[in-house]
Amino acid sequence: MKLSEKAKNRQMNKEAIISIILYILYFMWWYVTGFGLGSGDPSTYKYVMGLPLWFVLSSFAGPIILIVAVTFTVKYLFVDMDLENDEEQKNNHKEK
């Protein structure tokens, strides 16, 4: 997709902000499930296939949710664009 230099910069900033937000949300998920649910007495933990629920949520469910969120983000919010300027592309073609 051909975008102006200003539009490219705006899109790159948007994608960077989205990436940071996804990371912060993932970190919050990991922290709450790992330290929030795992801070009690082990005798009160709920277990899934012999593993504590907090461990399953932070180590298995979290990454799966993140993979789905990143896939959705890349597919629907990110834009496939050329990062080179039109002038750079013309100069590269002339040299070849």
Secondary structure as UniProt FT lines:
FT   HELIX           5..31
FT   HELIX           32..36
FT   TURN            37..38
FT   HELIX           42..44
FT   STRAND          47..48
FT   TURN            49..50
FT   STRAND          51..52
FT   HELIX           53..56
FT   HELIX           57..61
FT   HELIX           62..76
FT   HELIX           86..95
//
